[in-house]
Amino acid sequence: MSDIKNMSRREFIGTAGAVGLSIGLMNSGFPSIKPNYTPSELIRVGVIGTGSRGCRLIRSFVNTAKNVKITAVCDVLSAHLAAGKELSGASAKEYTDYKKLLEQKDLDCVIIATPPYLHAEMSIAAMDAGKDVFCEKTLAYSIEQCKAIVNKVKETKKIFQVGHQRRYNPVYTRTMEMIKEGVIGKVTTIRSQWHRNGNWRRPCPDPSLERMINWRMYREYSCGLMGELGSHQVDVANWVLGKRPIKVAGFGGINYWKDGRETYDNVHLVYEYPDGVRMLYSSITTNAHFGCSEQIMGDEGTIILTEQGGEFFKEEIARKAPEATAFGTDRTHELQKFILITGATIKPEDPSTQEAKKIAMEKVDPTSIQMLSFFECIRENKEPACNAEVGRDASVAIHMGIRAMRKSEIVYWEPSFT
């Protein structure tokens, strides 16, 4: 890893760009076994679930991934199936039963973008059918299902990747390097939120399809705000700390949207990690002012992250220390003003009159990067950066949080969860 204290501005920019463009870097450190595929050999993909997220995944790679072809699509809703077919090409076969899709011979891997209650069933069936799997987050609908998926991955030795795309976002991967290099000192607190203003509902042309289209509203199919949104940010906390939470407490409720939903419209939790580090999390549906971000606080600085970019602030005590020559403490040094990929600055003396300096970098799509990385892992038979165990740890933490809110109690991580 390069020494950022001695790096020129040009070198830093070049390194940051390389982070964004190199998928191989995202997976470095994992042993590579003899490839199953040659670079020119076609990888044939089936997509199970072609609603909004499934189609977003298709668009992220269908025109950019070399020697990758979608040969099958599956959905139980005709409009979704038609949308997936249109994106995938005329030769893609259509199914309404995923089990029939798995029987198709010209199929190497599947992408699963269905409601969470189906993730384990479909993932396990796909691996039993000899397919590699990309499964959207949250990994599974229950802790037991998470364990079953991880055990099946170990049994079949198939490539299995979970859709936490922040693991492939250059802003986040660069941040993790900075944290390891001690730029913000010892991490003591993480605060994350995903705030929206809206009822989270999708248009439903036929009332009989309500639960299929708005499955996020119903406990039978969904883990609600924590599963759909919070799982991303709990995963970031796990990544930052390199640990799992040991306990969680929280509150949630249906306090605003009185529309028949069963999943909470607001959640507020505190996760505790080893060494007393805590993550404070909230997701609401009634105010979007603070949006979505993760704030990582150390005893020497703070990094504020979004999927679009980040900001870095050095603590006053670190800036004024006699030995303060570390990265981020010298206001006169241009390099210290430019931190993350899309721009950042140390905190100005007067925030009301000084603006953060921004640096223009080539924008990348983390969803596209994660899909290209999945295909690379299949070709090279190597472990994904976001593998089944990473997905399990985030998902188990989510289910702990949901249990804590529903039972109004502190829930502890138990050895049996893994």
C-alpha angles and dihedrals in degrees: 000000000000122000103246092192091069099035122115119232091250091051091049093051091048092049093049091051091050090053090055095048102039114084090176090064089058089062100035116135095040116111115248118219127198106300120253091208136040115231091254095049117106120247110209117210135199119198117208110194115025101189122119096304096040091052090046089056091048092051090050094066112007094097099030109041111093118226093002120124132181106226100170141025129189136191136144093222114076095215091052092046091051091050092051092047092051092053095043100051138251096287095059111108119229126228138175092190115063091203089063090050091054090056091061110113100211094064128106104170142005136220113214116203102158132121111294096251088071099045099091096042093049096040094051092046090050093051091047086054090055097255129138112232140221107188125187120235142292088059098221146350095249142018091251091054090051090055091047092054093049091049091050091051089053091047098048098030090219123156107262124182129179123214102246094133095184086076086068099040112110091217090060098040090052090048092054089054090051092050092050089050090056098246093146097027120227113359109234106162139020123196120188135172141175108196124179136167111221143072094262091228127140123218110269115200093186122040089214088066095051097109093043095050098036096037090141088073095059130073092214090071109016145052089212124216094346094053098041100037112005093055090070093053098041086054089054090054091049089050095048093050099033087225143091123247115261097205144356140199129184154140133239139163151158097259105143115020104064094180104120097274120147101199119079122268091207134028132185121183143165118211119194120208130190116293091032096285111153134200117206112203135184135170121182136172100206105067130033100183097111094036119184124331146128120228113201112194125197131173090257103036152342133245119200113199137195129163088256099051147309146246130217126205125185117217115250092237090055093048093051098043113116090237093047100136095118124120111290099022102091110082093188095056112092093210091060090062095058114064119144131036099268097033144286142169141201110265112282119238090242112027091190094064105028126068128206115260113242129204121209112231132171108272118235132191112236090199090057091046092052092050094047088048090053091055090046090053090052092051094047097033093231134143116268118240087238101043131167094276093051089050091046093054092052094044095047089051089052092052090048089054093048090049091049092053096045095047098034092230142111110267120204129207105252125206088236090066090077 
